[in-house]
Amino acid sequence: MREIILDADRLLNKGDMGEYMSEVFPFPEYFGKNLSALRDLLSEVNEDTDIILTRDNVRQICASRYAYKVMLVLSDAAEENPHLRILFR
């Protein structure tokens, strides 16, 4: 079981998000580091993974348009992939 405590500071723009997601997920080298590529690769995650959100992270994500889009992608992926869960702590 993998547990990722999401760092909202690293989701505020495309470049930071791409680098961060490459660090926390075992994505292949060809990861395009954009929302569409993120969505595609999250569907292939086959290790049980909990994505943890804190109250402060949720506030920061809601205050940033790009981070909010990332959260929507994560949420959609968690609905479709039984290996992904989003938990609030």
C-alpha positions as CSV (number, residue, x, y, z in Angstrom):
1,M,0.0,0.0,0.0
2,R,1.4,3.4,-1.0
3,E,0.3,6.5,0.9
4,I,0.8,10.0,-0.7
5,I,0.2,13.0,1.4
6,L,-0.5,15.5,-1.3
7,D,1.6,18.7,-1.4
8,A,-0.7,21.4,-2.7
9,D,2.2,23.8,-3.1
10,R,3.5,21.6,-5.9
11,L,0.2,21.6,-7.9
12,L,-0.1,25.3,-8.6
13,N,1.2,25.2,-12.2
14,K,1.8,22.6,-15.0
15,G,5.6,22.5,-14.6
16,D,5.6,21.9,-10.9
17,M,2.7,19.4,-11.1
18,G,4.4,17.4,-13.7
19,E,7.6,17.1,-11.7
20,Y,5.8,16.4,-8.5
21,M,3.6,13.6,-10.0
22,S,6.8,12.1,-11.5
23,E,8.3,11.9,-8.1
24,V,5.3,10.4,-6.2
25,F,4.1,8.0,-8.9
26,P,6.2,5.4,-10.7
27,F,5.3,7.0,-14.1
28,P,7.4,6.1,-17.2
29,E,9.9,8.5,-18.7
30,Y,7.4,9.4,-21.5
31,F,4.9,11.0,-19.0
32,G,3.9,14.2,-20.8
33,K,3.6,16.1,-17.5
34,N,0.2,17.6,-18.4
35,L,-3.4,16.9,-17.1
36,S,-4.3,14.6,-20.0
37,A,-1.2,12.5,-19.6
38,L,-1.8,12.4,-15.8
39,R,-5.3,11.1,-16.3
40,D,-4.1,8.4,-18.7
41,L,-1.3,7.2,-16.4
42,L,-3.4,7.2,-13.3
43,S,-5.7,4.8,-15.0
44,E,-2.8,2.4,-15.2
45,V,-1.7,2.5,-11.5
46,N,-2.0,-1.0,-10.2
47,E,-0.7,-0.6,-6.7
48,D,-3.2,0.3,-4.0
49,T,-2.6,4.0,-3.3
50,D,-4.1,6.4,-0.8
51,I,-3.9,10.0,-1.7
52,I,-4.2,12.0,1.5
53,L,-5.6,15.5,1.7
54,T,-5.4,17.7,4.7
55,R,-7.7,20.6,5.5
56,D,-5.0,23.1,4.6
57,N,-4.3,21.3,1.3
58,V,-7.9,21.4,0.4
59,R,-8.1,25.2,1.0
60,Q,-5.0,25.8,-1.1
61,I,-6.3,23.6,-3.9
62,C,-9.6,25.4,-4.0
63,A,-7.8,28.8,-4.2
64,S,-5.8,27.8,-7.2
65,R,-7.5,27.2,-10.6
66,Y,-4.8,24.8,-11.8
67,A,-4.5,22.9,-8.6
68,Y,-8.3,22.5,-8.6
69,K,-8.1,21.0,-12.1
70,V,-5.4,18.6,-10.9
71,M,-7.7,17.6,-8.0
72,L,-10.6,16.9,-10.5
73,V,-8.3,14.6,-12.5
74,L,-7.2,12.8,-9.3
75,S,-10.9,12.5,-8.3
76,D,-12.0,11.1,-11.7
77,A,-9.1,8.6,-11.7
78,A,-10.0,7.4,-8.2
79,E,-13.6,6.8,-9.3
80,E,-12.4,4.7,-12.3
81,N,-9.4,3.0,-10.8
82,P,-10.1,0.7,-7.8
83,H,-6.4,1.0,-6.8
84,L,-6.7,4.7,-6.1
85,R,-8.4,6.3,-3.1
86,I,-8.6,9.9,-1.9
87,L,-8.8,10.3,1.8
88,F,-9.3,13.5,3.9
89,R,-7.5,13.9,7.2
